[in-house]
Each structure stands twice: as C-alpha cells, then as structure tokens.
Amino acid sequence: MRESTALLTDKYELTMLQASLRDGTAHRRCAFEVFGRRLPNERRYGVVAGTARVIDALARFRFTEEQLSTLDFLDGATLDYLRDYRFGGDVDGYREGELYFPASPILTVRGTFAECVILETLILSILNADSAVASAAARMVTAADGRPIIEMGSRRTQEQAAVTAARAAYLAGFDATSNLEAAKAYGIPASGTAAHSWTLLHTGADGTPDEAAAFRAQVEALGVDTTLLVDTYDITAGVATAIEVAGPELGAVRIDSGDLGVLARQVRRQLDGLGAHNTRIVVSSDLDEFAIAALRAEPVDAYGVGTTVVTGSGAPTAGLVYKLVEVDGVPVAKRSRDKRSHGGAKAAVRACRRSGTAVEEVAYPLGAEPPEVGTLEATPLTVPMIRGGEPVAGLPDLEASREHLAAALVTLPWEGLALSRDEPVLSVRFDRV
Amino acid sequence: MRESTALLTDKYELTMLQASLRDGTAHRRCAFEVFGRRLPNERRYGVVAGTARVIDALARFRFTEEQLSTLDFLDGATLDYLRDYRFGGDVDGYREGELYFPASPILTVRGTFAECVILETLILSILNADSAVASAAARMVTAADGRPIIEMGSRRTQEQAAVTAARAAYLAGFDATSNLEAAKAYGIPASGTAAHSWTLLHTGADGTPDEAAAFRAQVEALGVDTTLLVDTYDITAGVATAIEVAGPELGAVRIDSGDLGVLARQVRRQLDGLGAHNTRIVVSSDLDEFAIAALRAEPVDAYGVGTTVVTGSGAPTAGLVYKLVEVDGVPVAKRSRDKRSHGGAKAAVRACRRSGTAVEEVAYPLGAEPPEVGTLEATPLTVPMIRGGEPVAGLPDLEASREHLAAALVTLPWEGLALSRDEPVLSVRFDRV
C-alpha cells in the first residue's frame, strides 16, 4: 500500500466514532455533503478541484498498527473498528473541473455514520486547497487571454502543497509548472528559465559582473531556444548582451522586476531593432489576475506566476464545509444563528439556454427525477464516483478535467468572467429539498 | 532512507546546474542567504519557523534512480552529479523560534554553487510556509493573553500542509492541535470536541432532534470532562441540556457561531446559575488575532482557531527569498530596479538594553568579529546548524524552540506586540557589509 492517509484527520472524528460505536448510532445510514456557503472575495464562480485526489486518498485511508498504537485515547472496540476500516460507501458529486456556486452540492458521501464521519478532514483539506488554487488560476487564465502562463510558486507554499498546487493550476489552464515532483506525479509539462544567482555566479575575482559569460554558458548548455533573464543589472544592456551572445534566434528573455508594461514595450522595440523578431518576452514578478489583465495590450508573450496562484490570490482556502445532511433517509440541518444549511442528499443540474449560456443551478433530491427547467436544457452536474467503496470505471483524468473546465467557462454569462467583485454569476435553486 | 525530497525542486535549478557543470562554475564556493525584504501586512515582527524541518529535509535530498529517469532534459554528466549528490556544505542561521525583521540574514547556506543552488525551492517552501503560520500564530497567542488556543484548521489547508501548520502554530505558543498526524509526528498534544454532525446524527425517524441523546452518548464515551457543542439548535436550550445530562462538573461547552462575546457572557451566566462554575467556555468560528483580542474581556476560557492560523491570517506566505550573496569570497548583489540586496555572507546580533529590551539588529560579515554596540548587550542570533553536510550536535527541539520564542517576544519594545499595522519594531543595520 502507498502511504496511509488515515491520520490526516482531526481527533474529534475518532472520538465521535467511539461515542457512536458505544451508543449504536455508528451504523446509521448517513449522507454528508461538501459545499461552500459563499465564494471568497466576492468572486463570480468557483472551480471544483481535487476530486481525483480525494478518490485516491480514500483508497489509502487505512490504519496501520503503528498509527493505531498512537491513538491511546480510544477504547479497544474503536481501535478494532479502525483496524478493519475500509470505506464501503458511495460518493457522488461534481466532476473535477466543474464550476460551482454557493450551496452547490459539490460532493455527497453516503455510508454509515462511522465510515463517513472520519473522512471529513481529509476530504475537505484536499478540496479546499485544490479548489482555492484552481479558482484563482482560472481567473488568471482568463486574464491572460490565450497567452501561456507558467506556474512557478513552489517556493511560496509548503513543499507538498506546492506539488498539488501545480496540479490545480494546470487543471485551471496553466500551461506548465516549475515543480519537478508535479511533473513526475501528474505528467504536467515542466518549465523554467534561470535565476539571478546564475548571472551573479559569473562575477570576476575583482567583483566585475560578466553577464555575457552567464548567457553564453546557458545557451551552450540549453540551446538557443532558452530564456535568458535580462534584469540582473541593466535591462537594456542585458537585452543587448543576450542577443549578442545568442543571436536573433534566442528563444526568449525574461523580465522579473520593474514596470513590466513599460519594460516589455521597451524590450520589444529593442529586440525588433536587433532583428530578434521571434524572441519572446516572458514577464514575472508578483503577477496576479489583475496585473496580468493590465498587461493585455503589452507585447508580452508569456507570464510566470508564483506566489499569487499557489496562495489562491487572496483566498488561500475555498472555505468548503462537510455537513451531515441526512440520517436514515431523514433530512437534517443545523439551526445555529448564522450558519444554516439545507438538509437531504442532493444532486444538481445546470439549466442552460439553447445557446449554451448557463442560467442557474437546480439542486434536487439525489436519486429523484431531475427537475423541470421549462424551455431550458438541464445539464447533469452530479455523477457517481465511488460505489461500494470502489471508484467507478471511466473517471476523467487530469487532461479531461482541464478540458471540461475550459468548456464550462464558455457557458458562463459574460459578466461571470469579469475580475471585479460582485455576486456569484449563477445561483442555486432548491427543488424538493 | 525515508522519502526523498529531491524533486521538490524547480526545473531551472537543475538546468542551471547543468550549465554550471559545463562551464566549470559549478564548483565555485558560494553563499546563499534566506531573508525577507519586508514583513507581510505591515506586521511588527516575523517568527522564523521550519528550520528543523529544513535540516531534516536536506538529509533526505537524494535522487533515486526512478526520479533520475524522469529528468530527461538533463545530460549524462548532470545526472551523474545528481546520482551522487549529498549536501556537503555549511548552514548557519537564526534558530527556530527566533524573531526576524526585514533583511535579517535568517539562513546562510555555503558550499559549491552546484550543491547550494538546487536547494532553493525546498528550503524556501519550508521556511515560507512555516514562518507564515508561526508569525500569524504568535500574534494570536499574544492576543489570547494566556488563555489556551487550539489549532483546528487542518480542513482549510492542503492535507500535508495541515500537519506542518499544526507544528508551526504549536511552536508559536498554541496549546494543542486537532491534527492526529501532527500529534504523532511532532509530539504535539491533540485535542478536540465534537462536530454538529454528532448532534444531528441523533435525530429521530420523524425528524425530531435529540440533543440530549447526543450529549449523553458523548459523556458516556468520553467522560464528564468532555466539551459539548451547544449551538446546533438553540444555545440556551443546548446549555441547559448539557448540564442536565452531564451535571455541573461538565468540562466545557463550545460555541461555534453567532456573536461570541454576547453569547459567552450569556452562557457564563447560565452555567453559573446552574451551578456549573467550573465548566469552561470554548469559542470558535472564524477567529483571528483581532477577534481573539476583542474577546479579551469576555468570559472565554479557550479559543479554537482554524482557517486564519493555517492560512497565515492574510499572509499565507512569509515571502522569504534565497539569494546568492557571495562567490569565491566576493560579495555579489543584483541591481534590478526594485529589488536590491546586500552582498556577502552575514551573521547578526541583536543589541539589547541591560533591561533586556531589544533595540536593533546588526548584520556583519559571517566569521568576522561581532560589531561594537556601545553600552548595549549583543545577543548572537546566528548559530551553526550544519557543518560539512552533517547537522551539528545539540540543535534545539520543538519544545526548546517554543520556549525560545516565548522568551524572545518578551524582549520586544511594547509596540512590537501591538496588532495594528506599522513599521517593523526593529531594523537591521549593516556593519562592514
């Protein structure tokens, strides 16, 4: 078995398990639902991401003897239950790469209370992290308007989170990642240029910089199609040196500081003047979706995005919750003052005009007939993912989910792709729930 | 060997390595420095965290044949270099739990260019993530003013990041975590209460809630010292039921919604009226350092903090960078328009009054005599961590680092502990560098 995910769990889930085994409620048939109460930062839509990782993580949710030995706060019956634990229930939900809105029933987990309750933290950790990154990344892809974006934020987030953030960014339409583990684990194209340290390394014993030596060595090692970082000292001198060393067939130059719009124009003119018409300009340096959009009219060929994408551009978590919605067929919902939820296990459709434009989502009881949507067309959003503990056949891979998202974004009303703050572009109506 | 960390690396580090092996610069003696250009969100201080994890991760920075087989963009000589790679250099820096300010030389890595350059992403990922959490968490601990805080944010961050976030929060003075893997891996006390799902599970076949049954089962399974979650339906009824079921020796009640200050007062009165004078009140629900501070006058006994601490309370990354500062003994620094740095490998001291209050930091050449600080006392901040690739003996453990931070915070001028935005409370002066 690959690494166990079983301890990526909050203690209270196991103490609730113990209490439920004692009072017999452990075996009640339950449905838990993952949904978001709102979209962070008044965004117009969210992107579901991490679903395939959840399915993989559930298969590895097994307690080893070594893990069990650390759970000394549990009684013998509970430890026995965990020793044999295999999730044997069903999971249905929005496929990875689907859009979601407040109250969209993103994922529904059904089984006994015992088998479902202990999955709360793991499922939410994955979906919250991945959806946060994908939701931010999708806005950047829209802002880039067809120009490629490279994810290079590994250094600004936890070392393992970097790997899954690269995956989520790629799902959302990024073209490549700097992260080698993500390239290996998920088959994402890896990309990279050079660091300022590379140029600084080529400093003489008397402290004299030798940018030309750095560029020459890079071109010799990596070929003329490489990307030279030209802003370590003076950008104009850096560009001149780059073309002098590499010739006008140089692949690209990267600018990583300063007013990127002004510099891109200046560098483009300089490159063209040197006959390097095909040399691309890559820009980086604290880019977010707004900065990317602001560069739309500039001669920029590709963006490198780091910090903002891996931290969700101001919304580092999607804020999704995992709530019990049904017990033995009876809908349940808590009634705390400021946190309400709809009871009952749900499926959903998205109602679209014949033109393809989405109008609303409609949630209805899981397993019931889909709702009537008049002259609109109802696209099913809820698909089976796990049956009796086993993943269903034919679940989409990362490429398929990436294409699904790209297609889904096209169905949004135009204002849905605006970067400004506003209400969600679609709302969820409840039918029979 | 435990799991390899070698691919938690950006591609460009390996292509720079290849270029340096070809042009012979790979073996130049270099010093790279980790520092922050500024503190996020105009905070007054930062907390160094993750250092022990860096040291552990470097020991596991070994390329397996399987990993090497995925690096098809490298030539044979580079692959051979990686196959034999062991970091053999030196690391010095601020100990874990130390305070830092803009330009503090937090970590200095010395060795050949080749052996140092490929560690950039891994070192920064760890320090940026852990320091972001610890820096936010330390402010929450100050705001809590001695009342315990439980970290329970696992579900709001990536599943592995949750484990290390729990560690960073504990380092900063949190008392416990909900995360079981963190408890196992780092020996942090685990804690937990119950979820709303537990109460909702106890719903009759006709949909009638039975909060009393939920509370009774929890007390029977976990003892009367447990914490009952009283806000699933009506809080006043919930508190009454809790004491009715558990008696006035109930450990605690938790409130997870609503105006926590108002509710805490109301619940305290109610508990006292029921004779439950020792029953504690635990509050949670989107608490950050400001909300914690605002509850200081209320009868709250403990805080549960989730989202904000694991996401750095608005600053999910510390923004630390890893820059080449010295080549073959010559200081180097880039001169891009908006990103300047000081060349040369550095150590630092903190100058304090005899009363213990810190006045400034002074950075000076690593290995040189410490600077004169007049009538002040100079506390060394830079300590050796790795020598010739091996960790030095006697490095502090997590508990020691936690105590170190608590003691360091006491040395700050009073305004350093204010939560409001302002300049860093100490600045770094450069002496001979």
Boltz contact constraints between the chains, C-beta under 6 A:
constraints:
  - contact:
      token1: [A, 7]
      token2: [B, 180]
      max_distance: 6.0
  - contact:
      token1: [A, 7]
      token2: [B, 181]
      max_distance: 6.0
  - contact:
      token1: [A, 7]
      token2: [B, 184]
      max_distance: 6.0
  - contact:
      token1: [A, 8]
      token2: [B, 159]
      max_distance: 6.0
  - contact:
      token1: [A, 8]
      token2: [B, 181]
      max_distance: 6.0
  - contact:
      token1: [A, 9]
      token2: [B, 180]
      max_distance: 6.0
  - contact:
      token1: [A, 10]
      token2: [B, 154]
      max_distance: 6.0
  - contact:
      token1: [A, 10]
      token2: [B, 178]
      max_distance: 6.0
  - contact:
      token1: [A, 10]
      token2: [B, 192]
      max_distance: 6.0
  - contact:
      token1: [A, 11]
      token2: [B, 178]
      max_distance: 6.0
  - contact:
      token1: [A, 11]
      token2: [B, 180]
      max_distance: 6.0
  - contact:
      token1: [A, 11]
      token2: [B, 190]
      max_distance: 6.0
  - contact:
      token1: [A, 11]
      token2: [B, 192]
      max_distance: 6.0
  - contact:
      token1: [A, 12]
      token2: [B, 192]
      max_distance: 6.0
  - contact:
      token1: [A, 12]
      token2: [B, 193]
      max_distance: 6.0
  - contact:
      token1: [A, 12]
      token2: [B, 194]
      max_distance: 6.0
  - contact:
      token1: [A, 15]
      token2: [B, 192]
      max_distance: 6.0
  - contact:
      token1: [A, 15]
      token2: [B, 222]
      max_distance: 6.0
  - contact:
      token1: [A, 16]
      token2: [B, 194]
      max_distance: 6.0
  - contact:
      token1: [A, 16]
      token2: [B, 198]
      max_distance: 6.0
  - contact:
      token1: [A, 18]
      token2: [B, 221]
      max_distance: 6.0
  - contact:
      token1: [A, 19]
      token2: [B, 217]
      max_distance: 6.0
  - contact:
      token1: [A, 19]
      token2: [B, 218]
      max_distance: 6.0
  - contact:
      token1: [A, 19]
      token2: [B, 221]
      max_distance: 6.0
  - contact:
      token1: [A, 22]
      token2: [B, 221]
      max_distance: 6.0
  - contact:
      token1: [A, 23]
      token2: [B, 217]
      max_distance: 6.0
  - contact:
      token1: [A, 25]
      token2: [B, 201]
      max_distance: 6.0
  - contact:
      token1: [A, 70]
      token2: [B, 184]
      max_distance: 6.0
  - contact:
      token1: [A, 113]
      token2: [B, 201]
      max_distance: 6.0
  - contact:
      token1: [A, 121]
      token2: [B, 154]
      max_distance: 6.0
  - contact:
      token1: [A, 121]
      token2: [B, 155]
      max_distance: 6.0
  - contact:
      token1: [A, 124]
      token2: [B, 155]
      max_distance: 6.0
  - contact:
      token1: [A, 125]
      token2: [B, 154]
      max_distance: 6.0
  - contact:
      token1: [A, 125]
      token2: [B, 155]
      max_distance: 6.0
  - contact:
      token1: [A, 125]
      token2: [B, 159]
      max_distance: 6.0
  - contact:
      token1: [A, 125]
      token2: [B, 162]
      max_distance: 6.0
  - contact:
      token1: [A, 126]
      token2: [B, 159]
      max_distance: 6.0
  - contact:
      token1: [A, 128]
      token2: [B, 156]
      max_distance: 6.0
  - contact:
      token1: [A, 129]
      token2: [B, 157]
      max_distance: 6.0
  - contact:
      token1: [A, 129]
      token2: [B, 158]
      max_distance: 6.0
  - contact:
      token1: [A, 154]
      token2: [B, 10]
      max_distance: 6.0
  - contact:
      token1: [A, 154]
      token2: [B, 121]
      max_distance: 6.0
  - contact:
      token1: [A, 154]
      token2: [B, 125]
      max_distance: 6.0
  - contact:
      token1: [A, 155]
      token2: [B, 121]
      max_distance: 6.0
  - contact:
      token1: [A, 155]
      token2: [B, 124]
      max_distance: 6.0
  - contact:
      token1: [A, 155]
      token2: [B, 125]
      max_distance: 6.0
  - contact:
      token1: [A, 156]
      token2: [B, 128]
      max_distance: 6.0
  - contact:
      token1: [A, 156]
      token2: [B, 317]
      max_distance: 6.0
  - contact:
      token1: [A, 157]
      token2: [B, 129]
      max_distance: 6.0
  - contact:
      token1: [A, 158]
      token2: [B, 129]
      max_distance: 6.0
  - contact:
      token1: [A, 158]
      token2: [B, 161]
      max_distance: 6.0
  - contact:
      token1: [A, 158]
      token2: [B, 164]
      max_distance: 6.0
  - contact:
      token1: [A, 159]
      token2: [B, 8]
      max_distance: 6.0
  - contact:
      token1: [A, 159]
      token2: [B, 125]
      max_distance: 6.0
  - contact:
      token1: [A, 159]
      token2: [B, 126]
      max_distance: 6.0
  - contact:
      token1: [A, 160]
      token2: [B, 160]
      max_distance: 6.0
  - contact:
      token1: [A, 161]
      token2: [B, 158]
      max_distance: 6.0
  - contact:
      token1: [A, 161]
      token2: [B, 161]
      max_distance: 6.0
  - contact:
      token1: [A, 162]
      token2: [B, 125]
      max_distance: 6.0
  - contact:
      token1: [A, 164]
      token2: [B, 158]
      max_distance: 6.0
  - contact:
      token1: [A, 178]
      token2: [B, 10]
      max_distance: 6.0
  - contact:
      token1: [A, 178]
      token2: [B, 11]
      max_distance: 6.0
  - contact:
      token1: [A, 180]
      token2: [B, 7]
      max_distance: 6.0
  - contact:
      token1: [A, 180]
      token2: [B, 9]
      max_distance: 6.0
  - contact:
      token1: [A, 180]
      token2: [B, 11]
      max_distance: 6.0
  - contact:
      token1: [A, 181]
      token2: [B, 7]
      max_distance: 6.0
  - contact:
      token1: [A, 181]
      token2: [B, 8]
      max_distance: 6.0
  - contact:
      token1: [A, 184]
      token2: [B, 7]
      max_distance: 6.0
  - contact:
      token1: [A, 184]
      token2: [B, 70]
      max_distance: 6.0
  - contact:
      token1: [A, 190]
      token2: [B, 11]
      max_distance: 6.0
  - contact:
      token1: [A, 192]
      token2: [B, 10]
      max_distance: 6.0
  - contact:
      token1: [A, 192]
      token2: [B, 11]
      max_distance: 6.0
  - contact:
      token1: [A, 192]
      token2: [B, 12]
      max_distance: 6.0
  - contact:
      token1: [A, 193]
      token2: [B, 12]
      max_distance: 6.0
  - contact:
      token1: [A, 194]
      token2: [B, 12]
      max_distance: 6.0
  - contact:
      token1: [A, 194]
      token2: [B, 16]
      max_distance: 6.0
  - contact:
      token1: [A, 196]
      token2: [B, 334]
      max_distance: 6.0
  - contact:
      token1: [A, 197]
      token2: [B, 324]
      max_distance: 6.0
  - contact:
      token1: [A, 198]
      token2: [B, 16]
      max_distance: 6.0
  - contact:
      token1: [A, 200]
      token2: [B, 324]
      max_distance: 6.0
  - contact:
      token1: [A, 200]
      token2: [B, 332]
      max_distance: 6.0
  - contact:
      token1: [A, 201]
      token2: [B, 25]
      max_distance: 6.0
  - contact:
      token1: [A, 201]
      token2: [B, 113]
      max_distance: 6.0
  - contact:
      token1: [A, 201]
      token2: [B, 327]
      max_distance: 6.0
  - contact:
      token1: [A, 203]
      token2: [B, 327]
      max_distance: 6.0
  - contact:
      token1: [A, 203]
      token2: [B, 330]
      max_distance: 6.0
  - contact:
      token1: [A, 203]
      token2: [B, 332]
      max_distance: 6.0
  - contact:
      token1: [A, 207]
      token2: [B, 330]
      max_distance: 6.0
  - contact:
      token1: [A, 217]
      token2: [B, 19]
      max_distance: 6.0
  - contact:
      token1: [A, 217]
      token2: [B, 23]
      max_distance: 6.0
  - contact:
      token1: [A, 218]
      token2: [B, 19]
      max_distance: 6.0
  - contact:
      token1: [A, 221]
      token2: [B, 18]
      max_distance: 6.0
  - contact:
      token1: [A, 221]
      token2: [B, 19]
      max_distance: 6.0
  - contact:
      token1: [A, 221]
      token2: [B, 22]
      max_distance: 6.0
  - contact:
      token1: [A, 222]
      token2: [B, 15]
      max_distance: 6.0
  - contact:
      token1: [A, 231]
      token2: [B, 336]
      max_distance: 6.0
  - contact:
      token1: [A, 232]
      token2: [B, 334]
      max_distance: 6.0
  - contact:
      token1: [A, 233]
      token2: [B, 335]
      max_distance: 6.0
  - contact:
      token1: [A, 257]
      token2: [B, 336]
      max_distance: 6.0
  - contact:
      token1: [A, 257]
      token2: [B, 337]
      max_distance: 6.0
  - contact:
      token1: [A, 257]
      token2: [B, 338]
      max_distance: 6.0
  - contact:
      token1: [A, 257]
      token2: [B, 339]
      max_distance: 6.0
  - contact:
      token1: [A, 258]
      token2: [B, 337]
      max_distance: 6.0
  - contact:
      token1: [A, 307]
      token2: [B, 317]
      max_distance: 6.0
  - contact:
      token1: [A, 311]
      token2: [B, 316]
      max_distance: 6.0
  - contact:
      token1: [A, 311]
      token2: [B, 317]
      max_distance: 6.0
  - contact:
      token1: [A, 316]
      token2: [B, 311]
      max_distance: 6.0
  - contact:
      token1: [A, 316]
      token2: [B, 316]
      max_distance: 6.0
  - contact:
      token1: [A, 317]
      token2: [B, 156]
      max_distance: 6.0
  - contact:
      token1: [A, 317]
      token2: [B, 307]
      max_distance: 6.0
  - contact:
      token1: [A, 317]
      token2: [B, 311]
      max_distance: 6.0
  - contact:
      token1: [A, 324]
      token2: [B, 197]
      max_distance: 6.0
  - contact:
      token1: [A, 324]
      token2: [B, 200]
      max_distance: 6.0
  - contact:
      token1: [A, 327]
      token2: [B, 201]
      max_distance: 6.0
  - contact:
      token1: [A, 327]
      token2: [B, 203]
      max_distance: 6.0
  - contact:
      token1: [A, 330]
      token2: [B, 203]
      max_distance: 6.0
  - contact:
      token1: [A, 330]
      token2: [B, 207]
      max_distance: 6.0
  - contact:
      token1: [A, 332]
      token2: [B, 200]
      max_distance: 6.0
  - contact:
      token1: [A, 332]
      token2: [B, 203]
      max_distance: 6.0
  - contact:
      token1: [A, 334]
      token2: [B, 196]
      max_distance: 6.0
  - contact:
      token1: [A, 334]
      token2: [B, 232]
      max_distance: 6.0
  - contact:
      token1: [A, 335]
      token2: [B, 233]
      max_distance: 6.0
  - contact:
      token1: [A, 336]
      token2: [B, 231]
      max_distance: 6.0
  - contact:
      token1: [A, 336]
      token2: [B, 257]
      max_distance: 6.0
  - contact:
      token1: [A, 337]
      token2: [B, 257]
      max_distance: 6.0
  - contact:
      token1: [A, 337]
      token2: [B, 258]
      max_distance: 6.0
  - contact:
      token1: [A, 338]
      token2: [B, 257]
      max_distance: 6.0
  - contact:
      token1: [A, 339]
      token2: [B, 257]
      max_distance: 6.0
